[in-house]
Amino acid sequence: MDKAPSRIVDEVARALLESGLTGARLVIGLSGGLDSVVLLHCLTGLMSELRLDVSALHVHHGLSPHADDWARFCARLCGRAGVPFAQVAIVVDRDSGLGTEAAAREARYAVFRRQPVDAVALAHHQDDQAETLLLQLLRGAGVRGLSAMPLVRTLDAASGLRLVRPLLDVPRAEIHAYACEHDLSWIEDESNADARFERNFLRGEILPRLAQRFPAAIETLSRAALNLADAQSVLDDVARLDARRALRAEGLEVRVLGRLSGARARNLLRWFLEREGMGAPSRERIEEALRQGLLARSDARVRVKVGPGWLQRHRGRLYVEPVRPDPPPAWRVPWRGEQALRLPVGLGSLRFEPATGAGLSLARLRATEVLVRARTGGERMRLAPERPSRTLKNLLREAAIPAWQRDRLPLLFAGEVLVWAPGVGEDRRYAAGAGEAGVMPSWDRPG
């Protein structure tokens, strides 16, 4: 860098070191605004010292008449800095029910999750932290919603992709001073002045008045968010301890849940729903789910909408069933020896692991047409060599497979014979003998 490094550069370096991102491939989410321009400047100045491979990504939302100009500005900025630049155009679903801001964020993060790097770097700062706390408080959020944005979090568990916010402890005023000190140029999004957006209203109208009366308001609110994040961490630890006794076969034991205090029962159920990808349901939804799950008659059907799915009760346990599209009617997929077989939408996939003396006889399967399809009724299987065959209906009931899952199970047929069913097992008439080549099917359910 051509000028003496300021505290901001030291802060960015510290954040990356704490996150274990030295020598990492980083892509910065570059909007062209003040914050991301400053972060790009800091990261390029640290490339040699921290052995960083830095590139930039501009997500073109198409929401502003100036969006094309912003994209060109970002491309020129990266060209002058010698930083690889990419641009991705997205279509924001204005009818999603999330609102324009939230829908744009969802689409933007979907792009971030596809990046072939170690981490995506975003320019959120201390003022953003305080604004988020106030917004969530006004929306009636719980402890998790009020918790601080973390310095680093996982974006995609499968690839290990992370999101890092190196400016999170830096106030907006310092970022602006840094940009002026280094003669940086940036663009102004005209929508940032539109007080119809909740965050802009807080930023332009409320926080400045708070700061007049409480000069350290931004720092104090940011610190409160960090304290709430610590509290949420403890609540998660308590939920995991309770889950050791309550979580069985992907369901929560109602009798264990019912023995907990109200607060701990709500905490455990909330943790369970978030673990199953249901987001953070409202307190009202949590209490309704507990009321039905704990108090409904043992033979009553319990089905409560929670986020993008349903909470259902089966044999004394609560299960989450995501809302998934229905597969096509009378669907069937042939198996021709693949190790992985993709099934119709909403059904996941099957894996076939080679084995010797175990699983299904590969020779017997190759002697006939093998299909994967749904139940049609009347199927039978023989699970023991000296026992008669039994109806799949009874076998599914004995295996405690919930009723709402049974018609979506992918079943493996050799000709007209059902030879394998998830959660039930294989027909012994098709079992591989000692030393014989076999294959062991398994179901990767969607989600």
C-alpha positions as CSV (number, residue, x, y, z in Angstrom):
1,M,0.0,0.0,0.0
2,D,1.2,3.5,-0.7
3,K,0.2,5.0,2.7
4,A,0.8,3.8,6.3
5,P,-1.5,1.0,7.3
6,S,-4.2,2.1,9.7
7,R,-6.0,0.2,12.5
8,I,-8.4,-1.1,9.9
9,V,-5.7,-3.1,8.1
10,D,-4.5,-4.5,11.4
11,E,-8.1,-5.4,12.2
12,V,-8.6,-7.2,8.9
13,A,-5.3,-9.1,9.3
14,R,-6.3,-10.1,12.9
15,A,-9.7,-11.3,11.8
16,L,-8.2,-13.5,9.0
17,L,-5.5,-14.9,11.3
18,E,-8.2,-15.8,14.0
19,S,-10.3,-17.5,11.3
20,G,-7.4,-19.6,10.1
21,L,-7.5,-18.1,6.6
22,T,-3.8,-17.3,6.0
23,G,-2.8,-18.8,2.6
24,A,-6.5,-19.0,1.7
25,R,-8.4,-18.4,-1.5
26,L,-10.8,-15.5,-0.8
27,V,-13.5,-14.0,-3.0
28,I,-14.8,-10.6,-1.8
29,G,-18.4,-9.8,-2.4
30,L,-17.9,-6.5,-4.1
31,S,-20.9,-4.2,-4.4
32,G,-18.8,-1.1,-5.3
33,G,-20.1,0.7,-2.1
34,L,-17.8,2.3,0.5
35,D,-17.5,-0.8,2.7
36,S,-16.6,-3.4,0.1
37,V,-14.2,-1.0,-1.7
38,V,-12.3,-0.5,1.6
39,L,-12.2,-4.2,2.3
40,L,-10.9,-4.9,-1.2
41,H,-8.2,-2.3,-0.7
42,C,-7.2,-3.9,2.7
43,L,-7.1,-7.4,1.3
44,T,-5.0,-6.6,-1.7
45,G,-2.5,-4.9,0.6
46,L,-2.3,-8.0,2.8
47,M,-2.0,-10.5,-0.1
48,S,1.8,-10.9,0.2
49,E,1.9,-10.8,4.0
50,L,-0.9,-13.4,4.5
51,R,-0.3,-15.3,1.3
52,L,-3.8,-14.6,0.1
53,D,-5.3,-15.5,-3.3
54,V,-7.9,-12.7,-3.6
55,S,-10.6,-12.3,-6.3
56,A,-13.8,-10.3,-6.5
57,L,-17.4,-11.2,-7.3
58,H,-20.1,-8.6,-8.1
59,V,-23.7,-9.9,-7.9
60,H,-25.8,-7.9,-10.4
61,H,-29.3,-7.7,-8.8
62,G,-30.9,-5.6,-11.6
63,L,-33.0,-3.7,-9.0
64,S,-31.5,-0.3,-9.8
65,P,-31.5,1.6,-13.1
66,H,-27.8,2.2,-12.3
67,A,-27.0,-1.5,-11.8
68,D,-25.0,-1.8,-15.1
69,D,-22.9,1.3,-14.1
70,W,-22.1,-0.3,-10.7
71,A,-20.9,-3.5,-12.4
72,R,-18.7,-1.6,-14.8
73,F,-17.3,0.4,-11.9
74,C,-16.4,-2.8,-10.0
75,A,-14.7,-4.3,-13.1
76,R,-12.6,-1.2,-13.6
77,L,-11.6,-1.1,-9.9
78,C,-10.5,-4.7,-10.0
79,G,-8.7,-4.1,-13.3
80,R,-6.6,-1.3,-11.8
81,A,-5.9,-3.4,-8.6
82,G,-4.9,-6.5,-10.7
83,V,-7.6,-8.6,-8.9
84,P,-9.5,-11.2,-10.9
85,F,-13.1,-10.1,-11.3
86,A,-16.4,-12.0,-12.0
87,Q,-19.9,-10.8,-12.3
88,V,-23.1,-12.9,-11.8
89,A,-26.6,-11.7,-12.7
90,I,-29.5,-12.9,-10.6
91,V,-33.3,-12.5,-10.8
92,V,-34.8,-11.4,-7.5
93,D,-38.2,-13.1,-6.8
94,R,-40.3,-10.1,-5.8
95,D,-43.3,-12.4,-5.2
96,S,-41.6,-14.8,-2.8
97,G,-43.3,-13.2,0.2
98,L,-39.9,-12.4,1.8
99,G,-39.8,-8.7,0.7
100,T,-37.3,-7.3,-1.9
101,E,-34.4,-7.0,0.5
102,A,-34.7,-10.5,1.9
103,A,-35.3,-12.1,-1.5
104,A,-32.2,-10.3,-2.9
105,R,-30.2,-11.5,0.0
106,E,-31.3,-15.1,-0.5
107,A,-30.4,-15.0,-4.2
108,R,-27.1,-13.4,-3.4
109,Y,-26.1,-16.0,-0.9
110,A,-27.1,-18.8,-3.3
111,V,-24.4,-17.4,-5.6
112,F,-21.9,-17.2,-2.8
113,R,-22.4,-20.8,-1.9
114,R,-21.3,-21.9,-5.4
115,Q,-17.9,-20.2,-5.3
116,P,-14.9,-22.6,-5.6
117,V,-12.8,-20.9,-2.9
118,D,-12.0,-21.3,0.8
119,A,-14.1,-18.3,2.0
120,V,-16.3,-15.5,0.9
121,A,-15.3,-12.1,2.5
122,L,-18.1,-9.6,3.2
123,A,-17.8,-6.1,4.4
124,H,-20.3,-6.0,7.3
125,H,-19.1,-3.7,10.1
126,Q,-19.9,-2.7,13.6
127,D,-22.8,-0.4,12.6
128,D,-24.4,-3.2,10.6
129,Q,-24.2,-5.3,13.8
130,A,-26.0,-2.7,15.8
131,E,-28.7,-2.2,13.1
132,T,-29.3,-5.9,12.9
133,L,-29.8,-6.2,16.7
134,L,-32.4,-3.4,16.7
135,L,-34.2,-4.8,13.7
136,Q,-34.4,-8.2,15.2
137,L,-35.5,-6.8,18.5
138,L,-38.3,-4.9,16.9
139,R,-39.4,-8.1,15.1
140,G,-39.7,-9.9,18.4
141,A,-36.8,-12.3,17.7
142,G,-35.4,-14.7,20.3
143,V,-31.9,-14.9,21.6
144,R,-30.6,-16.5,18.4
145,G,-32.1,-13.7,16.2
146,L,-30.6,-11.1,18.5
147,S,-27.1,-12.7,18.5
148,A,-24.2,-11.1,16.8
149,M,-23.3,-11.8,13.2
150,P,-20.3,-14.1,13.7
151,L,-16.8,-13.2,12.4
152,V,-16.7,-16.5,10.5
153,R,-19.4,-19.2,9.8
154,T,-19.8,-22.1,7.5
155,L,-21.7,-21.4,4.2
156,D,-21.6,-24.9,2.8
157,A,-20.8,-27.9,5.0
158,A,-20.1,-30.2,2.1
159,S,-17.4,-28.1,0.5
160,G,-16.2,-26.4,3.7
161,L,-16.8,-23.0,2.2
162,R,-16.9,-20.3,4.9
163,L,-18.1,-16.7,5.2
164,V,-15.8,-14.2,6.9
165,R,-16.5,-10.6,8.0
166,P,-13.1,-9.0,8.7
167,L,-14.5,-5.5,9.3
168,L,-17.0,-6.6,11.9
169,D,-15.4,-4.7,14.8
170,V,-14.8,-1.5,12.8
171,P,-17.3,1.4,12.9
172,R,-18.6,2.9,9.7
173,A,-17.0,6.3,10.5
174,E,-13.5,4.7,10.6
175,I,-14.2,3.0,7.3
176,H,-15.1,6.3,5.7
177,A,-12.0,8.0,7.1
178,Y,-9.8,5.2,5.7
179,A,-11.4,5.7,2.3
180,C,-10.7,9.4,2.3
181,E,-7.2,8.9,3.6
182,H,-6.4,6.6,0.7
183,D,-8.3,8.6,-1.9
184,L,-10.6,5.7,-2.7
185,S,-13.6,6.1,-5.0
186,W,-16.9,4.3,-4.4
187,I,-20.5,4.4,-5.6
188,E,-23.6,5.4,-3.6
189,D,-26.7,3.2,-3.9
190,E,-29.6,5.7,-4.1
191,S,-31.8,3.2,-2.3
192,N,-29.7,3.6,0.9
193,A,-31.5,6.9,1.4
194,D,-35.0,5.4,1.1
195,A,-36.5,5.4,4.6
196,R,-39.2,3.1,3.5
197,F,-36.7,0.3,4.0
198,E,-36.5,-0.6,7.7
199,R,-32.7,-0.8,7.9
200,N,-32.4,2.6,6.2
201,F,-34.9,4.1,8.6
202,L,-32.9,2.9,11.6
203,R,-29.6,4.0,10.1
204,G,-30.8,7.5,9.0
205,E,-33.4,8.4,11.7
206,I,-33.0,6.4,14.8
207,L,-29.3,5.6,15.4
208,P,-28.1,9.2,14.9
209,R,-30.5,10.3,17.6
210,L,-29.5,7.5,19.9
211,A,-25.8,8.5,19.4
212,Q,-26.6,12.1,20.3
213,R,-27.8,11.0,23.7
214,F,-25.6,7.9,24.1
215,P,-22.3,8.5,22.2
216,A,-21.2,4.9,22.5
217,A,-24.6,3.5,21.3
218,I,-23.2,1.6,18.3
219,E,-20.4,0.0,20.2
220,T,-22.7,-0.8,23.1
221,L,-25.3,-2.4,20.9
222,S,-22.7,-4.4,19.1
223,R,-21.3,-5.6,22.5
224,A,-24.8,-6.6,23.6
225,A,-25.2,-8.7,20.4
226,L,-21.9,-10.5,21.3
227,N,-23.2,-11.2,24.8
228,L,-26.4,-12.6,23.3
229,A,-24.4,-14.8,21.0
230,D,-22.6,-16.2,24.2
231,A,-26.0,-16.9,25.7
232,Q,-27.2,-18.7,22.6
233,S,-24.1,-20.9,22.7
234,V,-25.0,-21.9,26.3
235,L,-28.6,-22.6,25.2
236,D,-27.4,-24.8,22.4
237,D,-25.2,-26.7,24.8
238,V,-28.2,-27.3,27.1
239,A,-30.3,-28.4,24.1
240,R,-27.6,-30.9,23.1
241,L,-27.5,-32.3,26.6
242,D,-31.3,-32.7,26.7
243,A,-31.2,-34.2,23.2
244,R,-28.9,-37.1,24.4
245,R,-32.0,-38.4,26.3
246,A,-34.7,-37.3,24.0
247,L,-33.4,-37.8,20.4
248,R,-34.1,-41.3,19.0
249,A,-34.1,-42.4,15.4
250,E,-34.4,-38.9,14.1
251,G,-37.3,-38.1,16.4
252,L,-37.9,-36.5,19.8
253,E,-39.3,-38.6,22.5
254,V,-42.5,-37.0,23.7
255,R,-42.2,-38.4,27.2
256,V,-38.7,-36.9,27.7
257,L,-39.8,-33.6,26.3
258,G,-42.8,-33.6,28.7
259,R,-40.6,-34.0,31.7
260,L,-38.6,-30.8,31.0
261,S,-39.5,-27.4,32.3
262,G,-41.4,-25.2,29.8
263,A,-38.3,-23.1,28.9
264,R,-36.1,-26.1,28.4
265,A,-38.8,-27.9,26.3
266,R,-39.1,-24.9,24.1
267,N,-35.4,-24.6,23.8
268,L,-34.9,-28.3,22.9
269,L,-37.8,-28.2,20.3
270,R,-36.4,-25.0,18.8
271,W,-32.9,-26.5,18.5
272,F,-34.4,-29.7,17.0
273,L,-36.4,-27.8,14.4
274,E,-33.4,-25.6,13.4
275,R,-31.2,-28.7,13.2
276,E,-33.7,-30.2,10.8
277,G,-33.6,-27.1,8.6
278,M,-36.9,-25.5,9.7
279,G,-35.3,-22.1,10.5
280,A,-36.4,-20.4,13.7
281,P,-40.2,-20.7,14.2
282,S,-42.0,-18.1,16.2
283,R,-42.7,-18.6,19.9
284,E,-46.4,-19.1,19.1
285,R,-45.5,-22.0,16.6
286,I,-43.2,-23.6,19.2
287,E,-45.9,-23.5,21.9
288,E,-48.6,-24.8,19.6
289,A,-46.3,-27.7,18.6
290,L,-45.6,-28.5,22.2
291,R,-49.3,-28.3,23.1
292,Q,-50.3,-30.7,20.4
293,G,-47.3,-32.9,20.7
294,L,-47.6,-33.4,24.5
295,L,-51.3,-33.1,25.1
296,A,-53.1,-34.6,22.1
297,R,-54.6,-38.1,22.6
298,S,-52.2,-40.9,21.9
299,D,-54.2,-42.0,18.8
300,A,-54.7,-38.4,17.5
301,R,-52.9,-37.2,14.4
302,V,-50.5,-34.4,15.3
303,R,-49.4,-32.2,12.3
304,V,-48.2,-28.6,12.9
305,K,-46.7,-26.3,10.3
306,V,-43.2,-25.2,11.2
307,G,-41.3,-23.1,8.7
308,P,-40.9,-25.0,5.4
309,G,-42.2,-28.3,6.9
310,W,-44.4,-30.1,9.3
311,L,-43.9,-31.4,12.8
312,Q,-45.7,-34.8,13.1
313,R,-46.0,-37.3,15.9
314,H,-45.6,-41.1,15.4
315,R,-45.3,-43.7,18.1
316,G,-44.5,-41.2,20.9
317,R,-41.9,-39.3,18.9
318,L,-42.0,-36.0,17.1
319,Y,-40.6,-36.0,13.5
320,V,-39.9,-33.2,11.0
321,E,-41.2,-33.8,7.5
322,P,-40.0,-31.1,5.0
323,V,-42.5,-30.0,2.4
324,R,-41.3,-31.6,-0.8
325,P,-42.7,-31.7,-4.4
326,D,-44.7,-34.8,-5.2
327,P,-42.8,-37.2,-7.6
328,P,-44.4,-37.9,-10.9
329,P,-47.2,-40.5,-10.8
330,A,-46.2,-44.1,-11.5
331,W,-42.5,-43.1,-11.5
332,R,-39.9,-45.8,-12.1
333,V,-36.1,-45.6,-12.6
334,P,-34.1,-48.5,-14.1
335,W,-30.9,-49.5,-12.4
336,R,-28.1,-50.7,-14.7
337,G,-25.2,-51.1,-12.2
338,E,-24.5,-47.5,-11.3
339,Q,-23.0,-46.8,-7.9
340,A,-25.3,-43.8,-7.5
341,L,-28.8,-43.5,-8.9
342,R,-30.6,-40.1,-8.9
343,L,-34.4,-40.4,-8.2
344,P,-37.2,-38.1,-9.2
345,V,-37.5,-34.7,-7.6
346,G,-38.1,-34.8,-3.9
347,L,-36.9,-38.4,-3.4
348,G,-33.1,-38.1,-3.1
349,S,-30.9,-40.9,-4.5
350,L,-29.8,-44.5,-4.0
351,R,-26.3,-45.6,-3.5
352,F,-25.0,-49.2,-4.3
353,E,-21.9,-50.2,-2.4
354,P,-20.0,-53.2,-3.7
355,A,-19.7,-56.1,-1.2
356,T,-18.5,-59.7,-1.0
357,G,-20.8,-62.3,0.6
358,A,-23.2,-59.6,1.7
359,G,-26.1,-57.6,0.3
360,L,-27.9,-58.6,-2.8
361,S,-26.5,-61.1,-5.3
362,L,-25.1,-59.1,-8.2
363,A,-25.5,-62.1,-10.5
364,R,-29.2,-62.6,-9.7
365,L,-29.9,-58.9,-10.2
366,R,-28.1,-58.9,-13.6
367,A,-30.3,-61.8,-14.7
368,T,-33.4,-59.6,-14.9
369,E,-34.6,-56.1,-15.2
370,V,-34.0,-54.0,-12.0
371,L,-36.3,-51.1,-11.3
372,V,-36.7,-48.6,-8.5
373,R,-40.3,-47.5,-8.0
374,A,-42.9,-46.6,-5.4
375,R,-45.4,-48.8,-3.6
376,T,-48.5,-49.8,-5.5
377,G,-49.9,-52.2,-2.8
378,G,-49.7,-55.9,-2.1
379,E,-45.9,-56.1,-2.1
380,R,-44.3,-58.9,-0.1
381,M,-40.8,-59.8,1.2
382,R,-39.1,-62.7,2.8
383,L,-36.6,-61.5,5.4
384,A,-35.6,-64.9,6.8
385,P,-34.7,-68.0,4.6
386,E,-37.0,-70.4,6.5
387,R,-39.9,-68.1,7.0
388,P,-42.8,-67.3,4.7
389,S,-43.0,-63.9,2.9
390,R,-44.8,-61.1,4.6
391,T,-46.6,-58.0,3.4
392,L,-44.6,-54.8,3.1
393,K,-47.4,-53.0,4.9
394,N,-46.8,-55.0,8.1
395,L,-43.0,-54.9,7.7
396,L,-43.1,-51.1,7.5
397,R,-45.3,-50.8,10.5
398,E,-43.0,-53.1,12.5
399,A,-40.0,-51.0,11.4
400,A,-41.7,-47.9,12.9
401,I,-41.5,-46.0,9.6
402,P,-44.0,-43.1,9.9
403,A,-47.1,-43.5,7.8
404,W,-46.4,-40.2,5.8
405,Q,-43.1,-41.6,4.6
406,R,-44.2,-45.0,3.5
407,D,-45.6,-44.0,0.1
408,R,-42.4,-42.1,-0.8
409,L,-40.0,-44.9,-0.2
410,P,-37.9,-46.0,-3.2
411,L,-38.3,-49.7,-3.5
412,L,-35.9,-52.0,-5.5
413,F,-37.5,-54.7,-7.7
414,A,-35.9,-57.5,-9.6
415,G,-38.5,-58.2,-12.2
416,E,-41.7,-58.3,-10.2
417,V,-40.0,-59.3,-6.9
418,L,-39.5,-56.7,-4.2
419,V,-35.9,-57.3,-3.2
420,W,-35.0,-54.3,-1.0
421,A,-36.9,-51.6,1.0
422,P,-35.3,-48.7,3.0
423,G,-35.6,-49.3,6.7
424,V,-36.7,-52.9,6.2
425,G,-33.9,-54.8,4.5
426,E,-33.4,-57.3,1.7
427,D,-35.3,-60.3,0.5
428,R,-33.3,-63.3,1.6
429,R,-34.0,-65.1,-1.7
430,Y,-31.8,-62.6,-3.4
431,A,-29.1,-62.5,-0.8
432,A,-25.4,-62.9,-1.9
433,G,-23.9,-66.2,-0.8
434,A,-20.5,-66.7,0.9
435,G,-17.8,-65.3,-1.3
436,E,-20.3,-64.1,-3.9
437,A,-20.2,-60.6,-5.4
438,G,-23.0,-58.5,-3.9
439,V,-24.2,-55.0,-3.7
440,M,-25.6,-53.1,-0.7
441,P,-28.3,-50.4,-1.5
442,S,-28.8,-47.4,0.8
443,W,-31.1,-44.4,0.5
444,D,-29.8,-40.8,0.6
445,R,-33.0,-39.0,1.4
446,P,-33.4,-35.4,0.2
447,G,-32.1,-32.8,2.6
